[in-house]
């Protein structure tokens, strides 16, 4: 007969009911926690840990009193009580207090090591990418400047060989055009490389766009193009009005260039302005019905000195992207060959409405 069978039946039934009750409590607790959110589960876990620490603190206080009394009565008895009964309390204290702190510290140290290693890896990658960009930029600058300078030099040499030649006037004109091209490229390069000071203020993007579009009135008429504007709001943002105006001029000017070079029938440019549904961002869209941009060109179009235009410097879109990002904005392009191109700019909306200047009316439609 086993030791279990030697126990009285009422005692066995009591233990059995007690185990069933604990099992049901655990099951109810698991079911209850499954219905909680992550934050509620974390809060409940923290409360249980706090209750365990409070209970342990009470037991330590009682244990300290018992040990003190036992030591006063007979100091060997106090030592025995502290040794035999204090081990369990120390294990619980280590599990509840010391172990979590040590684990948190070790986890923090390991995370720091991983972050430092990842930062070092990213830094090396960025340094390599920066070096490659400088090499590409240097080669592009040399190519962009060397060709027109070589052409101008050749023309001047021909003029020197025959100072009275009939073609000298034409040679001089072409040489000046080539040198003007160099001057234009250097000017754009300096603008791209220089970190211009931003004159930030509360502006209405609609006013900035209207001001930029006004500069194209004559050119649009000469090309027989249609320029439509559709503004849904004033687009209050914080930025530099003049630099934002330059961005719009670059985008609309590029669209007109593409329409003209492709000889597009019924050329059209749509400029739209609005806000996202949440009212947190302002977007500006410039869309044309020109020849479009292939996928390869879209990957390179914001790189310095990349251009598909015959007389372009390849810095217009690079400067545009730089100015947009200086305003904490984003610029995206969507296009397919033969389907036109669409540029979308996104900026954070100003929190406060931009005050209207005295006597200033809304933009004309």
C-alpha positions in Angstrom: 0.0 0.0 0.0 1.4 3.4 -1.0 2.0 6.4 1.2 -1.0 8.1 -0.6 -3.3 5.3 0.5 -2.2 5.7 4.1 -3.5 9.2 4.2 -7.1 9.8 5.5 -9.7 10.1 2.8 -11.0 13.5 3.8 -7.4 14.9 3.6 -6.9 13.3 0.1 -10.2 14.8 -1.1 -9.2 18.2 0.2 -5.9 18.1 -1.7 -7.6 17.0 -4.8 -10.2 19.8 -4.6 -7.4 22.3 -3.9 -5.4 21.3 -7.0 -8.6 21.5 -9.1 -9.3 24.9 -7.7 -5.8 26.2 -8.5 -6.0 24.7 -12.0 -9.3 26.5 -12.6 -7.9 29.8 -11.3 -4.9 29.5 -13.7 -7.2 28.7 -16.6 -9.5 31.6 -15.7 -6.5 33.9 -15.4 -5.1 32.8 -18.8 -8.5 33.3 -20.4 -8.9 36.7 -18.8 -5.4 37.8 -20.0 -6.1 36.6 -23.5 -8.9 39.2 -23.7 -6.7 42.1 -22.6 -4.7 44.5 -24.7 -0.9 44.4 -24.6 -0.8 47.5 -22.4 -3.3 46.0 -20.0 -1.3 42.8 -19.8 1.9 44.7 -19.1 0.1 46.7 -16.4 -1.3 43.5 -14.8 2.2 41.9 -14.9 3.7 45.0 -13.2 1.0 44.9 -10.5 1.7 41.2 -9.8 5.5 41.9 -9.6 4.8 44.8 -7.2 2.5 42.7 -5.0 5.3 40.0 -4.8 7.8 42.6 -3.8 5.5 44.0 -1.1 4.8 40.5 0.2 8.5 39.7 0.2 9.2 43.0 2.1 6.7 42.0 4.8 8.2 38.6 5.1 11.7 40.1 5.4 10.6 42.4 8.1 9.0 39.5 10.1 12.0 37.3 9.5 14.3 40.1 10.8 12.3 40.5 13.9 12.3 36.7 14.6 16.0 36.5 14.0 16.6 39.5 16.3 14.5 37.9 19.1 16.1 34.5 18.6 19.6 36.1 18.7 18.8 37.9 21.9 17.5 34.7 23.6 20.3 32.5 22.4 22.7 33.7 19.6 23.4 30.3 18.2 19.6 29.9 17.7 19.5 33.2 15.8 22.3 32.1 13.5 20.5 28.8 12.7 17.2 30.5 12.0 18.9 33.1 9.8 20.7 30.3 7.8 17.9 27.8 7.3 15.0 30.2 6.8 16.9 33.1 5.2 18.0 31.1 2.1 14.5 31.0 0.6 14.0 34.7 1.2 17.3 35.5 -0.4 16.4 33.4 -3.5 13.1 35.2 -3.9 14.8 38.6 -3.4 17.4 37.7 -6.0 14.7 36.6 -8.5 12.5 39.7 -7.9 15.0 42.5 -7.5 18.6 41.6 -8.4 18.1 39.4 -11.5 15.8 41.8 -13.4 18.2 44.7 -12.8 21.2 42.6 -14.0 19.3 41.4 -17.0 18.2 44.9 -17.9 21.8 46.1 -17.7 23.2 43.2 -19.7 20.5 43.7 -22.4 21.3 47.4 -22.5 25.0 46.7 -23.0 24.4 44.2 -25.7 22.0 46.5 -27.5 24.7 49.3 -27.3 27.3 47.0 -28.8 24.9 46.0 -31.7 24.0 49.6 -32.3 27.6 50.7 -32.4 28.5 47.9 -34.8 25.6 48.8 -37.0 26.5 52.5 -37.0 30.1 51.7 -37.9 28.9 49.5 -40.7 26.5 52.2 -42.0 29.2 54.9 -41.6 31.6 52.9 -43.7 28.9 52.4 -46.4 28.1 56.1 -46.4 31.8 57.0 -46.7 32.2 54.7 -49.6 29.0 56.0 -51.2 30.2 59.6 -50.6 33.5 58.8 -52.2 31.9 57.3 -55.2 29.5 60.3 -55.5 32.5 62.7 -55.4 34.3 60.7 -58.1 31.1 60.7 -60.3 30.6 64.4 -59.6 34.2 65.3 -60.4 34.0 63.4 -63.7 30.7 65.0 -64.6 32.1 68.5 -63.8 35.2 67.9 -65.9 33.1 66.6 -68.8 30.6 69.4 -68.6 33.2 72.2 -68.6 36.0 70.6 -70.7 33.9 70.2 -73.9 32.8 73.8 -74.3 36.2 75.1 -73.2 37.9 72.9 -75.8 35.4 74.1 -78.5 36.0 77.7 -77.6 39.8 77.2 -77.6 39.7 75.6 -81.0 37.6 78.5 -82.5 40.0 81.1 -81.0 43.0 79.3 -82.4 41.4 79.3 -85.9 40.7 83.1 -85.5 44.4 83.5 -84.6 45.6 81.6 -87.7 43.6 83.9 -90.0 42.8 87.1 -88.2 41.1 88.6 -91.2 39.1 85.5 -92.1 35.4 86.0 -93.1 34.3 83.3 -90.6 35.9 85.0 -87.6 32.6 86.8 -86.6 30.8 83.4 -86.6 33.7 81.8 -84.7 33.5 84.5 -82.1 29.8 84.1 -81.7 30.0 80.3 -81.2 33.0 80.7 -78.8 31.0 83.1 -76.7 28.0 80.7 -76.6 30.3 77.9 -75.4 31.8 80.1 -72.7 28.3 81.2 -71.7 27.5 77.6 -71.3 30.5 77.1 -69.0 29.5 80.1 -67.0 25.9 78.8 -66.7 27.2 75.4 -65.6 29.5 76.8 -63.0 26.8 79.1 -61.7 24.4 76.2 -61.3 27.1 74.1 -59.7 27.8 76.8 -57.1 24.1 77.1 -56.4 23.9 73.3 -55.9 27.0 73.1 -53.7 26.3 76.1 -51.6 24.1 75.8 -48.5 22.0 78.9 -49.0 20.6 80.6 -45.9 16.9 79.9 -45.5 14.6 82.9 -44.8 11.8 80.9 -43.2 8.4 82.3 -42.6 4.7 81.5 -42.8 3.8 81.5 -46.5 0.8 80.6 -48.6 2.0 78.1 -51.3 -0.8 79.2 -53.5 0.6 82.7 -53.7 4.1 81.4 -54.4 2.8 79.2 -57.2 0.8 82.0 -58.8 3.9 84.3 -58.7 6.0 81.6 -60.4 3.3 80.8 -63.1 3.1 84.5 -64.0 6.7 84.4 -65.3 5.6 81.8 -67.9 2.7 83.7 -69.3 4.5 84.9 -72.5 6.2 81.6 -73.1 3.1 79.6 -72.7 1.4 81.8 -75.3 4.3 81.5 -77.7 4.2 77.7 -77.5 0.5 77.5 -77.8 0.3 75.5 -74.5 -2.5 75.4 -72.0 -1.6 76.0 -68.4 -4.4 75.1 -65.9 -4.3 75.7 -62.2 -6.6 74.0 -59.7 -6.1 75.1 -56.1 -8.0 73.5 -53.2 -7.0 75.9 -50.4 -4.1 78.3 -49.9 -1.5 75.7 -48.8 -0.2 77.3 -45.6 3.3 76.1 -44.9 6.5 77.4 -43.3 9.3 78.0 -45.8 11.3 80.4 -47.9 9.0 81.9 -50.4 11.7 82.8 -53.0 13.3 79.3 -52.9 9.9 77.7 -53.2 9.2 79.9 -56.1 12.4 78.7 -57.7 11.3 75.1 -57.3 8.0 75.8 -59.1 9.8 77.6 -61.9 12.2 74.7 -62.4 9.4 72.1 -62.6 7.1 74.1 -64.9 10.1 75.2 -67.0 11.2 71.6 -67.4 7.7 70.6 -68.5 7.6 73.4 -71.1 11.0 72.3 -72.4 9.9 68.7 -72.7 6.7 69.7 -74.5 8.6 71.9 -76.9 11.4 69.5 -77.7 9.0 66.6 -78.3 6.7 68.8 -80.4 3.7 67.6 -78.4 0.3 68.3 -80.0 -2.0 70.4 -77.8 0.6 70.8 -75.0 -0.9 71.0 -71.6 0.4 71.5 -68.0 -1.8 71.1 -65.0 -0.8 72.6 -61.6 -2.8 71.5 -58.6 -2.6 72.3 -54.9 -4.4 70.7 -52.0 -4.1 69.0 -48.6 -4.2 65.4 -47.4 -7.3 64.0 -45.7 -5.8 64.4 -42.3 -5.1 68.1 -42.9 -1.4 67.7 -41.8 0.3 68.0 -45.2 0.1 70.3 -48.2 0.8 68.8 -51.7 1.6 70.4 -55.0 1.3 68.6 -58.3 2.8 69.6 -61.7 1.7 67.3 -64.5 2.1 67.5 -68.3 1.1 65.5 -71.4 4.6 65.4 -72.8 6.8 62.5 -73.9 7.2 61.1 -70.4 10.3 59.7 -68.7 11.6 56.1 -68.9 12.4 54.1 -65.8 16.2 54.4 -66.2 16.0 58.2 -66.5 13.8 58.4 -63.4 16.5 56.7 -61.3 19.1 59.3 -62.4 17.1 62.5 -63.0 17.8 64.0 -59.6 21.6 63.3 -59.9 23.9 66.3 -60.6 24.7 66.8 -64.3 22.2 64.2 -65.6 20.1 65.7 -68.3 18.1 64.5 -71.3 17.9 68.1 -72.8 20.2 69.2 -75.5 21.3 72.3 -73.8 20.6 71.4 -70.2 23.2 71.6 -67.3 21.7 68.6 -65.4 21.5 70.6 -62.2 18.0 72.0 -62.3 16.2 69.0 -60.8 19.1 68.3 -58.4 18.8 71.8 -57.0 15.0 71.4 -56.9 15.3 68.2 -54.8 17.8 69.9 -52.5 15.5 72.9 -51.9 12.5 70.7 -51.3 14.4 68.6 -48.7 15.7 71.8 -47.1 12.0 72.5 -46.4 11.6 69.0 -44.8 9.5 68.0 -47.9 9.5 65.2 -50.4 9.4 65.1 -54.2 8.2 62.1 -56.2 7.9 61.6 -59.9 5.5 59.3 -61.8 5.8 58.8 -65.5 5.8 56.4 -68.4 7.1 56.9 -71.9 4.5 58.6 -74.0 2.2 59.2 -71.0 3.5 62.5 -69.7 5.2 63.2 -66.4 3.9 64.1 -62.9 5.9 65.6 -60.1 4.3 65.7 -56.6 5.8 67.8 -53.7 4.7 67.3 -50.1 5.3 69.7 -47.2 4.1 69.8 -43.6 1.2 72.1 -43.1 1.7 75.1 -40.9 0.0 74.7 -37.6 -1.3 78.3 -37.5 -3.1 79.9 -40.4 -0.9 82.3 -42.4 -2.1 85.9 -41.8 -3.3 87.7 -44.9 -1.5 90.9 -45.7 -3.6 94.1 -45.5 -5.5 94.8 -48.7 -4.4 91.4 -50.2 -7.0 89.5 -52.1 -7.2 85.8 -52.9 -5.6 84.5 -56.1 -7.5 84.7 -59.3 -8.7 81.5 -60.7 
